């Protein structure tokens, strides 16, 4: 049932997208264009995640950006050394 509904939804989206020619897009207000771009991005991301789930791949974002953010958070509140400071030698 879900697969049939998803297929119908994709078909409808494709038919709607096919009607968007240059004139229609030119007539859109900036806010409408922004909403359309946002919606298309969200749809693409959801489809990408679903495909990864169906093929047994992870959908977690564990890329470099995530590691950089976690490293930056770990350093919050830790005073930084001045460029001319060195560690004391024991």
Secondary structure, DSSP 4 states (H G I P E B T S, - for coil): -HHHHHHHHHHHHHHHHHT--HHHHHHS-HHHHHHHHHHHHHHHHHHHHHHHHHTT------SHHHHHHHHHHHTTTPPPPPTT--PPP-
